[in-house]
Amino acid sequence: MGRVGAAGAKKHRLLGVNANPTFAPATGIGSMPGGDARETAKTVTGSFEDFPHLAELPARGPGADMIGRTAGMLVELYARVEPSGWRIGDRPGRDTKRARSWLGEDLDALEEFTQDYEGLVKVQAVGPWTLAAALELKNGEAALSDPGACRDLAASLAEGLRQHLAEVRRRIPGARLVLQLDEPSLVAVLRGQVKTASGYRTHRAFDRQLVEATLRDVVGVHGDGPVVVHSCAPDVPFALLRRAGAAAISFDFSLLTERDDDAIGEAVEGGTRLFAGVVPGTDGPLSDPAGSVMGVRTLWRRLGLSPGLLAEAVTVTPSCGLAGASPQYARGALAHCVRAARSLADNPE
C-alpha cells in the first residue's frame, strides 16, 4: 500500500471511519491489581464512564488468572491446576468451581456499579490459540499438539462465550457489549515458537488459513457486536485479524516499528479501530497526557493521515493488563488514558 497519503486521508473523511458510537476514546485492557472485586469495579466504572470493562483480578490465585477464568467458561470441557499449569480434565473440580465463583463475584460487582447504565461495556476472554498453547492435555503437552483438541477447544470456547455474553446482557440490559479476545501467544503459534513440555522442541507452526478460520468462528459468536483482538506481543498480524472479523485491534504501541506502517494504514483505511496501548502497565512515572500520545500523532503524520481522524480511529489504553502494578498506579493509569484520549481529540496535530 505504501503511505496512505492525501488521497487516502480524503477517502477516510468521506468514509467517516468509526463515526458511529461503536467505541469510545479510552478503556482498560483487562487485569487489575488486588483482590477486591467491588473496589475494582468502582474504580473502572468511575474512570471509564462511557467504556468500562469487566476486570480480572489474578492476584486472588488460580482461577482468577486469564487462562483460569476462560477455562471456567468452557462448555463440556474442564480444567484443573497442575504444577505445570492448567490441564484439561474429565469433570469439573474445585478449580473450575473457583474460577466460576470469582467470575460471578466480578459480575456482581460490575452489575452493582452499572445500574441503569446504557452504553459500552467490554468483556475479555482468552482467544482460541493462546488457550490451546496454554492448556495441557492429559499427557502434559499443550492442546496445540493435537489439531482435534484445538477444534474441540475452540468449539467449547465459542459456546462458553455465547453463554457469558448472554449473562452479561441479562445483568446489564442497557449495555452495548464489546468482546475482547486476548491472543498474546498468537504470533508464537503462527511461527512455531511455542515450546513443548520438555522445553527442547517447539510445536509446529499452524497454517495461517486455519488460524484465521478458527478465529473467525470464535469472533462470530458475538453476532453483529464488535470484537477486539488484543496482543501485547511484537509483530501483531493486523491483516489476518482484520480478515478474521476483528472490528478493532489492541496492541502495545511501544512495540510497533515502521515495518507495521502499511498494515496500520490499511487497517485505518478499512475502518478498523486501533486500541493503542500507550500507558505503561507497570509502575513508573507518567508523562503528561499529550506526551503519552505523541507517538500516535507522529505515526499519523508518517502515514499522511488526516489528524481529524485520530479521535475517530483510536482508543487509548494501557499497554497491557495492570495486574503487576500497584493499586495507586493502576488508578492513575486509567485516569491518564482518559486524559490522553482527550488530548488526542482536542489537539490532534
Legacy VTK file of the C-alpha trace (Angstrom):
# vtk DataFile Version 3.0
C-alpha trace
ASCII
DATASET POLYDATA
POINTS 349 float
0.000 0.000 0.000
2.835 2.384 0.853
1.927 5.596 2.626
-1.753 6.383 2.714
-1.222 9.937 1.514
-3.632 12.810 0.929
-5.961 10.812 -1.297
-6.230 8.111 1.344
-6.864 10.668 4.054
-9.610 12.246 1.954
-11.153 8.814 1.493
-11.106 8.386 5.269
-13.007 11.618 5.740
-15.585 10.509 3.215
-15.956 7.132 4.877
-16.261 8.667 8.316
-14.139 5.965 9.958
-15.746 4.828 13.216
-18.057 7.813 13.271
-20.723 5.594 14.853
-20.596 5.115 18.627
-19.160 1.579 18.374
-16.185 2.506 20.542
-15.182 5.204 22.989
-11.964 7.237 23.371
-10.419 5.234 26.242
-10.762 1.969 28.144
-8.755 -0.620 30.057
-7.252 -3.890 28.876
-8.383 -6.424 31.469
-6.461 -7.262 34.619
-6.174 -5.057 37.682
-4.154 -5.399 40.898
-5.556 -6.549 44.227
-8.408 -8.859 45.071
-11.385 -6.654 45.920
-13.916 -7.047 43.103
-16.204 -4.322 44.376
-13.459 -1.718 44.779
-12.088 -2.591 41.344
-15.483 -2.268 39.657
-15.937 1.089 41.353
-12.536 2.254 40.049
-13.115 1.021 36.498
-16.624 2.435 36.135
-15.546 5.694 37.720
-12.565 6.037 35.398
-14.249 4.977 32.154
-17.735 6.402 32.418
-18.550 5.535 28.803
-16.492 2.337 28.284
-15.920 0.289 31.462
-14.658 -3.290 31.316
-15.155 -6.406 33.394
-11.843 -6.530 35.235
-9.816 -9.641 36.086
-8.051 -9.924 39.460
-5.372 -12.627 39.088
-3.831 -11.840 42.493
-6.640 -13.912 44.028
-4.958 -17.052 42.687
-5.604 -19.825 40.140
-8.982 -19.413 38.526
-8.834 -15.629 38.687
-5.959 -15.549 36.193
-6.560 -15.005 32.495
-6.276 -18.680 31.499
-8.190 -19.975 34.522
-11.060 -17.556 34.041
-11.527 -18.572 30.415
-11.114 -22.259 31.259
-14.013 -21.814 33.661
-16.181 -20.573 30.783
-15.668 -23.683 28.650
-18.684 -25.887 27.923
-18.312 -29.669 28.380
-14.565 -29.238 28.841
-12.973 -28.718 32.234
-9.534 -27.840 33.518
-7.662 -28.209 36.773
-4.420 -26.775 38.108
-1.305 -28.947 37.962
2.242 -27.908 38.981
2.967 -27.271 35.295
-0.183 -25.209 34.683
-3.800 -25.715 33.655
-4.667 -29.207 32.383
-7.855 -30.419 30.722
-9.702 -32.993 32.842
-12.811 -35.174 32.683
-15.077 -33.388 35.125
-15.444 -30.038 36.887
-13.354 -29.905 40.038
-12.667 -27.302 42.681
-10.500 -25.221 40.310
-13.320 -24.910 37.768
-15.792 -24.086 40.537
-13.424 -21.471 41.968
-12.959 -19.837 38.548
-16.713 -19.638 38.019
-17.273 -18.322 41.521
-14.787 -15.479 41.048
-16.271 -14.607 37.679
-19.692 -14.437 39.345
-18.262 -12.183 42.052
-16.788 -9.852 39.434
-20.085 -9.768 37.531
-21.961 -8.970 40.738
-19.646 -6.032 41.377
-19.862 -4.657 37.844
-23.644 -5.050 37.865
-23.845 -3.042 41.086
-21.963 -0.094 39.585
-23.763 -0.129 36.224
-27.353 0.164 37.442
-29.395 1.975 34.756
-26.225 2.315 32.667
-26.690 2.429 28.907
-23.528 2.291 26.872
-20.423 0.305 26.039
-19.166 -2.494 28.282
-16.146 -4.621 27.386
-15.633 -8.214 28.486
-12.455 -10.207 27.904
-11.592 -13.866 27.337
-8.543 -15.700 26.084
-8.709 -16.429 22.362
-8.641 -19.982 20.969
-4.969 -20.099 20.000
-3.491 -18.697 23.188
-5.813 -21.038 25.090
-4.600 -24.018 23.018
-0.998 -23.007 23.741
-1.652 -22.710 27.484
-3.961 -25.635 28.317
-2.351 -29.059 28.666
-3.751 -32.391 27.557
-3.593 -35.437 29.849
-0.116 -36.278 28.529
1.205 -32.898 29.641
1.608 -31.475 26.147
-0.246 -28.341 25.083
-3.574 -28.800 23.340
-1.750 -27.152 20.439
-0.073 -30.525 19.784
-3.385 -32.097 18.723
-5.408 -30.498 15.887
-8.541 -32.320 17.051
-8.114 -30.955 20.559
-7.722 -27.455 19.095
-11.026 -27.817 17.237
-12.825 -29.108 20.330
-11.369 -26.339 22.462
-12.409 -23.615 20.005
-15.957 -25.013 19.804
-16.230 -25.238 23.592
-14.899 -21.692 23.955
-17.381 -20.373 21.380
-20.327 -21.881 23.233
-18.997 -20.656 26.579
-18.655 -17.132 25.225
-22.237 -17.177 23.934
-23.434 -18.044 27.420
-21.152 -15.480 29.056
-22.303 -12.666 26.772
-25.938 -13.599 27.412
-25.310 -13.480 31.168
-23.734 -10.019 30.969
-26.664 -8.780 28.852
-29.078 -10.110 31.462
-27.246 -8.333 34.264
-26.675 -5.046 32.390
-29.635 -4.745 29.981
-28.552 -1.350 28.679
-25.042 -2.480 27.756
-23.689 -2.486 24.221
-21.215 -5.314 24.635
-17.738 -5.377 23.158
-15.942 -8.735 23.266
-12.157 -8.745 23.588
-10.184 -11.875 22.731
-6.715 -11.937 24.303
-4.200 -13.582 21.962
-0.684 -12.868 23.285
0.580 -16.263 22.013
-0.856 -15.928 18.503
2.391 -14.871 16.827
4.270 -17.740 18.514
1.612 -20.188 17.260
1.935 -18.874 13.705
5.734 -19.098 13.804
6.055 -22.463 15.529
7.674 -20.922 18.625
5.524 -22.494 21.368
7.743 -24.869 23.342
6.827 -28.487 24.025
6.585 -29.809 27.589
10.258 -30.853 27.534
11.329 -27.374 26.540
13.748 -28.784 23.956
11.472 -28.582 20.935
8.663 -26.396 19.674
5.231 -27.251 18.335
4.875 -26.964 14.582
3.694 -23.711 13.064
-0.004 -23.683 12.284
-1.369 -22.915 8.849
-2.379 -19.266 8.704
-5.660 -20.038 6.965
-6.642 -22.484 9.713
-5.693 -19.970 12.393
-7.734 -17.301 10.654
-10.764 -19.572 10.139
-10.782 -20.648 13.793
-10.561 -17.056 14.960
-13.372 -16.111 12.585
-15.603 -18.798 14.090
-14.981 -17.551 17.631
-15.341 -13.888 16.635
-18.677 -14.822 15.073
-20.237 -15.764 18.412
-20.810 -12.065 19.071
-23.052 -11.777 16.028
-23.178 -8.186 14.872
-21.401 -6.949 18.000
-17.830 -5.627 17.789
-14.877 -7.842 18.711
-11.434 -6.566 19.696
-8.394 -8.827 19.480
-5.632 -7.907 21.916
-1.981 -8.880 21.708
0.842 -7.245 23.619
3.467 -9.200 21.608
5.577 -7.783 18.767
4.567 -8.199 15.106
0.809 -8.314 15.597
-0.719 -9.861 12.425
-3.048 -6.948 11.673
-4.192 -8.180 8.249
-5.005 -11.698 9.486
-7.018 -10.350 12.430
-8.957 -7.997 10.188
-9.807 -10.830 7.800
-10.953 -12.895 10.776
-13.534 -10.216 11.540
-11.912 -8.119 14.268
-13.536 -4.673 14.414
-10.605 -3.397 16.474
-7.058 -4.478 17.256
-5.448 -3.782 20.624
-1.645 -3.653 20.917
1.333 -2.309 22.832
2.152 0.846 20.885
5.787 0.817 22.041
6.395 -2.449 20.140
5.414 -1.018 16.745
8.114 -0.466 14.148
7.998 1.202 10.753
7.535 -2.295 9.293
3.994 -2.114 10.704
3.165 1.151 8.922
1.483 -0.361 5.886
-0.627 -2.739 7.989
-1.667 0.112 10.285
-2.562 2.354 7.351
-4.611 -0.392 5.706
-6.391 -1.093 8.985
-7.400 2.536 9.434
-8.397 2.776 5.783
-10.595 -0.310 6.238
-12.351 1.173 9.267
-10.605 -0.980 11.888
-10.341 0.736 15.257
-6.892 0.888 16.851
-6.666 0.307 20.610
-3.308 1.973 21.151
-1.601 0.855 24.345
0.409 3.946 25.193
0.294 3.976 29.019
2.804 1.588 30.685
1.279 -1.374 32.516
3.653 -1.293 35.488
4.611 1.408 37.967
6.678 4.280 36.718
6.450 7.995 36.050
3.670 9.012 33.688
4.388 11.739 31.167
1.906 14.496 30.547
-1.165 13.233 28.639
-0.110 14.939 25.403
3.290 13.296 25.646
1.745 9.853 26.027
0.078 10.121 22.622
2.886 11.959 20.850
3.922 8.727 19.132
0.398 8.252 17.791
0.460 11.736 16.275
3.889 11.023 14.771
2.614 7.787 13.227
-0.357 9.653 11.757
1.914 12.216 10.138
4.188 9.497 8.789
1.212 7.767 7.185
-0.127 11.016 5.754
-3.456 10.566 7.538
-5.732 13.442 8.437
-5.259 14.469 12.093
-9.020 14.829 12.310
-9.290 11.046 12.044
-7.387 10.394 15.254
-10.301 10.558 17.670
-12.459 8.552 15.258
-9.903 5.766 14.779
-8.025 5.428 18.079
-8.970 4.275 21.577
-6.301 4.930 24.211
-5.492 2.073 26.632
-2.713 0.820 28.891
-0.087 -1.185 27.011
-1.261 -4.407 28.638
-3.071 -5.572 31.775
-2.353 -3.807 35.059
-2.118 -6.856 37.349
1.571 -6.164 38.007
1.018 -2.547 39.002
0.308 -1.088 42.413
-3.336 -0.149 43.064
-2.388 3.523 43.228
-0.564 3.391 39.891
-3.382 1.409 38.260
-5.924 4.060 39.240
-3.647 6.767 37.909
-3.028 4.860 34.664
-6.754 4.552 33.941
-7.297 8.255 34.561
-4.249 9.027 32.429
-5.752 7.081 29.487
-8.839 9.273 29.636
-6.795 12.484 29.730
-4.513 11.302 26.918
-7.535 10.460 24.745
-8.958 13.923 25.422
-5.620 15.465 24.400
-5.708 13.493 21.165
-9.213 14.740 20.382
-8.611 18.351 21.395
-5.185 18.751 19.796
-4.862 16.123 17.055
-1.895 17.854 15.452
LINES 1 350
349 0 1 2 3 4 5 6 7 8 9 10 11 12 13 14 15 16 17 18 19 20 21 22 23 24 25 26 27 28 29 30 31 32 33 34 35 36 37 38 39 40 41 42 43 44 45 46 47 48 49 50 51 52 53 54 55 56 57 58 59 60 61 62 63 64 65 66 67 68 69 70 71 72 73 74 75 76 77 78 79 80 81 82 83 84 85 86 87 88 89 90 91 92 93 94 95 96 97 98 99 100 101 102 103 104 105 106 107 108 109 110 111 112 113 114 115 116 117 118 119 120 121 122 123 124 125 126 127 128 129 130 131 132 133 134 135 136 137 138 139 140 141 142 143 144 145 146 147 148 149 150 151 152 153 154 155 156 157 158 159 160 161 162 163 164 165 166 167 168 169 170 171 172 173 174 175 176 177 178 179 180 181 182 183 184 185 186 187 188 189 190 191 192 193 194 195 196 197 198 199 200 201 202 203 204 205 206 207 208 209 210 211 212 213 214 215 216 217 218 219 220 221 222 223 224 225 226 227 228 229 230 231 232 233 234 235 236 237 238 239 240 241 242 243 244 245 246 247 248 249 250 251 252 253 254 255 256 257 258 259 260 261 262 263 264 265 266 267 268 269 270 271 272 273 274 275 276 277 278 279 280 281 282 283 284 285 286 287 288 289 290 291 292 293 294 295 296 297 298 299 300 301 302 303 304 305 306 307 308 309 310 311 312 313 314 315 316 317 318 319 320 321 322 323 324 325 326 327 328 329 330 331 332 333 334 335 336 337 338 339 340 341 342 343 344 345 346 347 348
